[in-house]
Protein backbone atom coordinates (compact mmCIF):
# COMPACT_ATOMS: atom_id res chain seq x y z
CA UNK A 1 0.00 0.00 0.00
CA UNK A 2 1.19 3.49 -0.78
CA UNK A 3 1.77 5.48 2.41
CA UNK A 4 2.36 9.21 2.73
CA UNK A 5 3.30 10.78 6.06
CA UNK A 6 2.88 14.53 6.56
CA UNK A 7 4.85 15.97 9.50
CA UNK A 8 3.99 19.53 10.53
CA UNK A 9 3.81 21.56 13.72
CA UNK A 10 0.27 22.83 14.37
CA UNK A 11 -3.41 22.03 13.97
CA UNK A 12 -4.15 23.90 10.69
CA UNK A 13 -0.75 23.41 9.00
CA UNK A 14 -2.14 20.35 7.26
CA UNK A 15 -5.07 22.29 5.80
CA UNK A 16 -3.75 25.78 5.07
CA UNK A 17 -0.52 24.54 3.57
CA UNK A 18 -1.22 21.11 2.07
CA UNK A 19 -4.98 20.54 2.03
CA UNK A 20 -5.16 20.00 -1.72
CA UNK A 21 -2.20 17.62 -1.73
CA UNK A 22 -3.57 15.52 1.13
CA UNK A 23 -7.07 15.37 -0.33
CA UNK A 24 -5.73 14.23 -3.71
CA UNK A 25 -3.65 11.36 -2.41
CA UNK A 26 -6.25 10.22 0.12
CA UNK A 27 -8.86 10.19 -2.66
CA UNK A 28 -6.54 8.06 -4.79
CA UNK A 29 -6.32 5.41 -2.09
CA UNK A 30 -3.01 6.39 -0.51
CA UNK A 31 -2.81 5.99 3.26
CA UNK A 32 -2.13 9.55 4.42
CA UNK A 33 -1.15 10.02 8.07
CA UNK A 34 -0.43 13.28 9.82
CA UNK A 35 1.99 13.96 12.68
CA UNK A 36 0.93 17.15 14.47
CA UNK A 37 3.73 18.17 16.82
CA UNK A 38 1.94 20.73 19.01
CA UNK A 39 -1.55 21.43 20.34
CA UNK A 40 -1.56 24.99 19.02
CA UNK A 41 -2.19 26.58 22.39
CA UNK A 42 -0.34 29.83 21.55
CA UNK A 43 -2.18 30.73 18.35
CA UNK A 44 -3.99 34.08 18.33
CA UNK A 45 -7.71 33.20 18.27
CA UNK A 46 -10.17 34.72 15.85
CA UNK A 47 -12.67 37.12 17.42
CA UNK A 48 -15.47 34.61 16.83
CA UNK A 49 -14.01 32.22 19.43
CA UNK A 50 -11.94 34.56 21.60
CA UNK A 51 -14.59 34.78 24.32
CA UNK A 52 -15.24 31.05 24.63
CA UNK A 53 -14.48 29.30 27.90
CA UNK A 54 -13.01 26.29 26.10
CA UNK A 55 -9.16 26.37 26.09
CA UNK A 56 -7.75 27.33 22.72
CA UNK A 57 -5.82 24.10 22.35
CA UNK A 58 -9.02 22.08 22.78
CA UNK A 59 -10.75 24.18 20.13
CA UNK A 60 -7.88 23.76 17.71
CA UNK A 61 -7.69 20.00 18.21
CA UNK A 62 -11.43 19.75 17.56
CA UNK A 63 -10.87 21.73 14.37
CA UNK A 64 -8.14 19.28 13.42
CA UNK A 65 -10.60 16.42 13.89
CA UNK A 66 -12.90 18.19 11.43
CA UNK A 67 -10.11 18.65 8.88
CA UNK A 68 -9.06 15.03 9.27
CA UNK A 69 -12.51 13.86 8.24
CA UNK A 70 -12.73 16.31 5.32
CA UNK A 71 -9.34 15.44 3.89
CA UNK A 72 -9.54 11.71 4.46
CA UNK A 73 -6.50 11.51 6.72
CA UNK A 74 -6.08 7.94 7.99
CA UNK A 75 -4.80 8.89 11.44
CA UNK A 76 -3.47 11.93 13.27
CA UNK A 77 -0.56 11.35 15.63
CA UNK A 78 -0.33 14.15 18.20
CA UNK A 79 3.03 14.64 19.87
CA UNK A 80 1.50 16.96 22.48
CA UNK A 81 4.18 19.64 22.67
CA UNK A 82 3.20 23.20 23.54
CA UNK A 83 3.15 25.79 20.80
CA UNK A 84 6.33 27.90 21.09
CA UNK A 85 4.83 31.09 19.71
CA UNK A 86 6.74 33.20 17.20
CA UNK A 87 10.52 33.38 17.26
CA UNK A 88 11.78 35.53 20.13
CA UNK A 89 8.67 35.07 22.29
CA UNK A 90 9.00 34.22 25.97
CA UNK A 91 6.99 31.09 25.21
CA UNK A 92 9.94 29.76 23.19
CA UNK A 93 11.48 28.83 26.53
CA UNK A 94 8.50 27.14 28.19
CA UNK A 95 9.49 23.68 29.36
CA UNK A 96 7.23 21.66 27.04
CA UNK A 97 7.43 24.06 24.10
CA UNK A 98 8.61 22.24 20.99
CA UNK A 99 11.38 24.78 20.29
CA UNK A 100 12.71 24.47 23.85
CA UNK A 101 12.61 20.69 23.69
CA UNK A 102 14.38 20.70 20.35
CA UNK A 103 17.10 23.01 21.66
CA UNK A 104 17.65 21.15 24.93
CA UNK A 105 16.83 17.52 24.15
CA UNK A 106 16.77 17.00 20.37
CA UNK A 107 17.49 13.28 20.58
CA UNK A 108 14.21 12.69 22.39
CA UNK A 109 12.21 14.51 19.70
CA UNK A 110 14.00 12.64 16.93
CA UNK A 111 13.49 9.32 18.69
CA UNK A 112 9.74 9.87 18.82
CA UNK A 113 9.66 10.47 15.08
CA UNK A 114 11.85 7.45 14.30
CA UNK A 115 9.41 5.34 16.31
CA UNK A 116 6.54 6.63 14.18
CA UNK A 117 8.40 6.04 10.91
CA UNK A 118 9.31 2.48 11.85
CA UNK A 119 5.78 1.80 13.01
CA UNK A 120 3.81 3.26 10.06
CA UNK A 121 6.46 2.49 7.40
CA UNK A 122 5.67 5.28 4.93
CA UNK A 123 7.45 5.39 1.60
CA UNK A 124 7.13 9.18 1.28
CA UNK A 125 7.46 11.95 3.86
CA UNK A 126 6.59 15.65 3.53
CA UNK A 127 7.59 18.37 6.00
CA UNK A 128 8.39 22.11 5.99
CA UNK A 129 11.28 23.72 4.14
CA UNK A 130 14.39 24.79 6.05
CA UNK A 131 12.92 28.19 6.90
CA UNK A 132 9.82 26.55 8.30
CA UNK A 133 7.57 28.24 5.74
CA UNK A 134 7.47 31.60 7.49
CA UNK A 135 10.14 31.23 10.15
CA UNK A 136 8.05 29.82 12.98
CA UNK A 137 10.33 28.08 15.51
CA UNK A 138 8.04 25.04 15.76
CA UNK A 139 8.11 24.67 11.98
CA UNK A 140 11.90 24.82 11.94
CA UNK A 141 12.22 22.40 14.84
CA UNK A 142 9.94 19.73 13.38
CA UNK A 143 11.56 20.12 9.94
CA UNK A 144 15.01 19.48 11.38
CA UNK A 145 13.79 16.61 13.54
CA UNK A 146 11.98 15.03 10.58
CA UNK A 147 15.08 15.23 8.41
CA UNK A 148 17.15 13.53 11.10
CA UNK A 149 14.50 10.87 11.68
CA UNK A 150 14.31 10.18 7.94
CA UNK A 151 18.03 9.43 7.93
CA UNK A 152 17.96 7.32 11.10
CA UNK A 153 14.78 5.26 10.64
CA UNK A 154 16.48 2.77 8.33
CA UNK A 155 19.78 2.69 10.17
CA UNK A 156 20.29 -0.71 11.81
CA UNK A 157 22.84 0.84 14.14
CA UNK A 158 20.30 3.26 15.58
CA UNK A 159 19.14 1.32 18.60
CA UNK A 160 17.29 4.01 20.56
CA UNK A 161 14.14 2.61 18.94
CA UNK A 162 13.87 -1.18 18.98
CA UNK A 163 11.31 -1.50 16.19
CA UNK A 164 12.53 -3.03 12.93
CA UNK A 165 14.39 -0.43 10.83
CA UNK A 166 12.46 1.07 7.96
CA UNK A 167 14.01 3.41 5.39
CA UNK A 168 11.48 5.75 3.75
CA UNK A 169 12.29 6.20 0.09
CA UNK A 170 11.54 9.87 -0.51
CA UNK A 171 11.68 13.09 1.53
CA UNK A 172 10.11 16.35 0.39
CA UNK A 173 10.00 19.88 1.73
CA UNK A 174 6.71 21.62 0.96
CA UNK A 175 6.65 25.03 -0.64
CA UNK A 176 4.04 27.77 -0.30
CA UNK A 177 1.09 27.56 -2.70
CA UNK A 178 1.67 29.34 -6.03
CA UNK A 179 5.36 29.92 -5.28
CA UNK A 180 6.19 31.40 -8.68
CA UNK A 181 3.52 34.07 -8.26
CA UNK A 182 4.51 35.04 -4.73
CA UNK A 183 6.46 38.10 -5.87
CA UNK A 184 3.22 39.48 -7.31
CA UNK A 185 1.57 39.12 -3.91
CA UNK A 186 4.37 41.09 -2.26
CA UNK A 187 4.10 43.77 -4.93
CA UNK A 188 0.34 44.00 -4.34
CA UNK A 189 0.93 44.49 -0.61
CA UNK A 190 3.37 47.32 -1.26
CA UNK A 191 0.97 49.01 -3.69
CA UNK A 192 -1.63 48.88 -0.92
CA UNK A 193 0.78 50.68 1.40
CA UNK A 194 1.47 47.59 3.53
CA UNK A 195 4.86 46.49 4.79
CA UNK A 196 5.51 42.84 3.76
CA UNK A 197 7.94 42.53 6.64
CA UNK A 198 5.28 43.34 9.23
CA UNK A 199 2.18 41.30 8.42
CA UNK A 200 -0.30 39.10 10.26
CA UNK A 201 -2.58 39.83 13.19
CA UNK A 202 0.35 40.71 15.44
CA UNK A 203 2.55 42.22 12.71
CA UNK A 204 5.17 39.58 13.41
CA UNK A 205 5.19 37.81 10.03
CA UNK A 206 7.90 38.69 7.52
CA UNK A 207 6.56 37.81 4.08
CA UNK A 208 9.67 39.11 2.34
CA UNK A 209 11.76 36.63 4.32
CA UNK A 210 9.41 33.87 3.13
CA UNK A 211 10.31 34.68 -0.46
CA UNK A 212 14.01 35.08 0.34
CA UNK A 213 14.05 31.54 1.75
CA UNK A 214 12.08 29.71 -0.94
CA UNK A 215 13.79 26.58 -2.24
CA UNK A 216 13.89 25.05 -5.75
CA UNK A 217 10.81 23.18 -6.94
CA UNK A 218 11.44 19.68 -8.30
CA UNK A 219 7.94 18.23 -8.15
CA UNK A 220 4.60 19.68 -9.27
CA UNK A 221 1.51 17.74 -8.25
CA UNK A 222 -1.80 18.57 -9.93
CA UNK A 223 -4.30 19.40 -7.16
CA UNK A 224 -6.68 21.45 -9.32
CA UNK A 225 -9.58 19.08 -8.73
CA UNK A 226 -9.23 19.37 -4.94
CA UNK A 227 -9.45 23.12 -4.36
CA UNK A 228 -12.95 22.78 -2.88
CA UNK A 229 -11.74 20.13 -0.42
CA UNK A 230 -8.79 22.34 0.39
CA UNK A 231 -11.16 25.18 1.23
CA UNK A 232 -13.51 22.93 3.18
CA UNK A 233 -10.67 21.66 5.36
CA UNK A 234 -9.34 25.17 5.92
CA UNK A 235 -12.82 26.30 6.91
CA UNK A 236 -12.68 23.81 9.80
CA UNK A 237 -10.08 26.04 11.46
CA UNK A 238 -12.43 28.82 12.53
CA UNK A 239 -10.24 29.86 15.45
CA UNK A 240 -7.46 30.75 13.00
CA UNK A 241 -9.67 32.74 10.68
CA UNK A 242 -10.00 29.82 8.28
CA UNK A 243 -6.69 30.89 6.75
CA UNK A 244 -8.29 33.71 4.81
CA UNK A 245 -6.90 36.64 6.75
CA UNK A 246 -3.34 36.77 5.42
CA UNK A 247 -0.69 35.10 3.32
CA UNK A 248 -1.04 33.39 -0.03
CA UNK A 249 -3.78 31.17 1.34
CA UNK A 250 -5.88 34.27 2.00
CA UNK A 251 -5.14 35.73 -1.40
CA UNK A 252 -5.90 32.53 -3.31
CA UNK A 253 -9.08 31.66 -1.42
CA UNK A 254 -10.75 34.81 -2.69
CA UNK A 255 -9.96 34.29 -6.37
CA UNK A 256 -12.46 32.88 -8.89
CA UNK A 257 -12.06 29.10 -9.13
CA UNK A 258 -10.88 29.14 -12.75
CA UNK A 259 -8.15 31.66 -11.97
CA UNK A 260 -7.12 29.94 -8.77
CA UNK A 261 -6.87 26.62 -10.60
CA UNK A 262 -4.54 28.27 -13.11
CA UNK A 263 -2.37 29.93 -10.46
CA UNK A 264 -2.36 27.31 -7.71
CA UNK A 265 -3.57 24.15 -9.39
CA UNK A 266 -0.11 22.63 -9.15
CA UNK A 267 1.43 22.06 -5.75
CA UNK A 268 5.20 22.47 -5.62
CA UNK A 269 7.68 20.55 -3.47
CA UNK A 270 11.45 20.36 -3.07
CA UNK A 271 12.81 16.81 -3.28
CA UNK A 272 15.52 16.26 -0.71
CA UNK A 273 15.93 12.51 -1.14
CA UNK A 274 16.71 11.11 -3.61
CA UNK A 275 18.68 14.27 -4.31
CA UNK A 276 17.91 15.69 -7.78
CA UNK A 277 20.73 16.17 -10.23
CA UNK A 278 19.39 19.59 -11.23
CA UNK A 279 17.02 22.26 -9.94
CA UNK A 280 14.00 22.12 -12.20
CA UNK A 281 10.50 20.72 -11.92
CA UNK A 282 10.48 17.43 -13.81
CA UNK A 283 8.42 15.19 -11.50
CA UNK A 284 4.61 15.14 -11.29
CA UNK A 285 3.94 12.70 -8.46
CA UNK A 286 5.32 11.94 -5.01
CA UNK A 287 5.38 8.20 -5.63
CA UNK A 288 7.34 8.30 -8.89
CA UNK A 289 10.06 5.68 -8.62
CA UNK A 290 8.79 4.30 -5.31
CA UNK A 291 9.12 0.53 -4.89
CA UNK A 292 6.11 -1.03 -3.15
CA UNK A 293 6.89 -4.08 -1.08
N, C-alpha and C positions, 0 to 999 in steps of 0.2 A: 504494500500500500504506500502511496505517496504521502509523505508527512512533511509539513511546513511548520516551523516553530518561529513565532514572532516574539521578540524579547524587548520590551519597552519599560518605561519607568512608572507611568501614571494611568489611572482610569481616565480615559479619553484619548490617549496617544494612539491606541489601536484604531479608533474611529476617525479622528481628525486627520491623522497622517496617512493611514493605510487602509481605510475602510473599503475602498474599491478593490484593492488588491486582495484583501482577505475574502471579500464576498465572492470574487471571481473564482478563486481556487477552492473555496468551500463548495460552491455550486458545481464545480467540476469533479467533485468527489474526493478531493484531497483532504486529509485529516489536518486541520489547522488548529494548533494550540497556541495559547497566549500566556506568556509569563509577564505578570504585572508586578513590578518590584516594590512599589509603595502603595499606600492607601489614599494618597492624595489629600491628606489632611491640611496642607498649607495653601491650597489653591484659593484664590480670591473668589468668593461665591457671587453669582449673579443676584441682582436685587430681588428677583422673584423667589429666591429661597433663603435670602440672608437672614430673615427673621424667624426661620423655623427652629424649633427646639432640637430637632434631630442633629447630631454631630455631622459636620461636613463630610468626614470620611465615610460615614454610613450612607449618606446620600450618594456620594460618588461611587461607592461600591454597588449600590442598587442600580445606578445608571449603567455601570459596567455590565451587570446582569442583563439589562435590557439590550445593550449593544451586542452582547454575546449571542443572544437569541436571534437578533436581526441579521447578523453577519454569518451565522452558522458556525461559530467557533466551537470546536469539539470540547475543550476544557480550558478553564482559566486557572493558572497556578499563581497564587498570590504569595509573594515573599514576605509581606507584612512590615516592610520598613516604613519609617515615617518620611514624609515628604520633606526635603531639605530646604525648600524655598529657593529663591533666585540666588545666584552666586553673590557672596558677600553678606548674606543675611545671617543674623545671629542663629537662626534655626539650622544653618549648615553644621553647627557644632553640637546639636542635640544628640544625646547618646545613641538613640536608635535611628537617627537620620541616615539615609543611604549614603550620602556623601561622607559623613563622619565615619561610618563603618568601613567604607571603601578606603579612606585615608589611614585608618588605624588598624584594620584587620582585613585586608583585601583577600587573604587566602580563604577566609571563611565564606565570603561572598562568592568567590569563584567555585569553591567546593559545592555550594548549594546548586549552582548552575550545572556543574559537571554531573551531579547526581540526576538532575532533570534530563540532561542530554542522554545519559546512559539508560535512563528509565524509558523515555519516550522513543528514542532512537530516530530522530528526524533526519532526513537526508539534506534538507535545506534550512538555513537559519537566516533571519532578517533582524537587524537591529539598527540603531541610529548611526549617523556618520560620526567622524571623530570630534566634531564640534558639538555634538549632541543636538543637531537641528538648529536650535537658537541659543545654545550656550548654557542650558540649564544644568546645574551640577549633577542632578540625578540621571539625566540623559547621558552625560559624559561617563559617569561611574558605571552605569549598566552596560554601556557600549564597550568600555575597556574590560569589564568583567566577562562579558559575552565573548569577546575576542580571545581572551585567555582560556576560557572554558572550551571554546571550539578547538583550540590547539591541544588541550589536555585530555579531552573526553576519550580519544582513541589511543592515548598513550598507556601502554601496559605497565610502564614504570610509575605511573601516577596512582599511588595506593591509598590516597586520602579518602577515596570513594571505592568501596569494594565491589560495586556492580561491574558486570562484564564491560570492558571497554567498547565504546562505539565511536567511530570517526564519522561525523557528518561530512557530506561530500562538497557542500557549497556554503559559502558565507557571503552575505550581501549587507551593504550599508544603504539604508533608504535615503532618498533625496526628498526635497520638498516638492509638492505637486507643481507641475508646469514650470520646472526649473529654468528652461530656456527663455521664458517670458518674465522672469522675476525682476529683471532690470526695468521693465516697463512699469511694474507695480511700484518700485521705488521712485521712478520718475513721476508717476501720478501723485504719490504722496507729497513730493516736493512742490509740485504745481499747486497742490491744495494748501500749501503753506505749513505742512507737517514735517517734523524732523524724524527721518527714518531711524535715527539712533536713539530716539526716546519715544517708543510706542508701547501699546498695551494699556491695560487699565491703570497700572501703577507707573507707567512711563519707564519701565525697567527692561524693555525689550529692544535690542539693537538689530534692526532689520538689515542694516548695511553690513554688519558683521556676518549675518547669515549668508549673504551673497559672497562675501570675501572668503568664506570657508566652504563653499560648495565644492564637491568632488566630481571627478569625471563620471559620466554615465556610460555604462557598458551594456545595460539591459533595459529594454523598453517593453513593458507588458501592457497589452491592450485591455483597459478597464472601462471602455466607453459604454458598455452595456450595463454597468453596475453603478452608475452615478446616482441613481435613485436610492439604491441600497446604502451607498456611501452617505447620502444625506439623511436617510432614515436612522442609521446608526449614530451619526453625529447629533441628531435631534434628541437622542436619549440623554445626552449630557447637558441637561437644562442648567445645572448649577454652574457650568462653565460657558454659558451663553450660546450653547450649541455650536460653538466654533465659528460663529458668524460675525463676531465683533471685530476681529483683527486678523492680520496675516493673509497669506494666499488663500487659505481655506475660506475666509470671509469674503474675499474678492470673488473667488470662483463660484461660491454658492449662490451669488446674486446674478450671475450671468444667465442668459437664455440657454436652454439645454443644448441646442445645436452648436452654439459658440463654445460653450464649456467643453463639449465633447471634442471639438477641434483643438482647443488649447490644452486640455488636461485629460484627454482620453487615453493617453499613454503614460504609464507610471514608470518613472526612471529609478534605477538602482545602480550602485557601484559594486562590482564584483571583486571581492577581496581574495576569495579562494574558490576555484583555481585562479591564480593571478593572470589577468589578461596580458597579452603580448603587446597591446596597443590601447590607447585611450579613445575608443569610439564605440558607439552603440551598434553592436552587430549580433545581439542575442534578443530573442523575443519571448522567452519563457524561463522561469526559474528552474525548471526540471530538465532543461536541455543538457544532455550528456550524463544525467543521473542514472546509475545502475540500481535497479530494484532487485532486492534479494528475495 
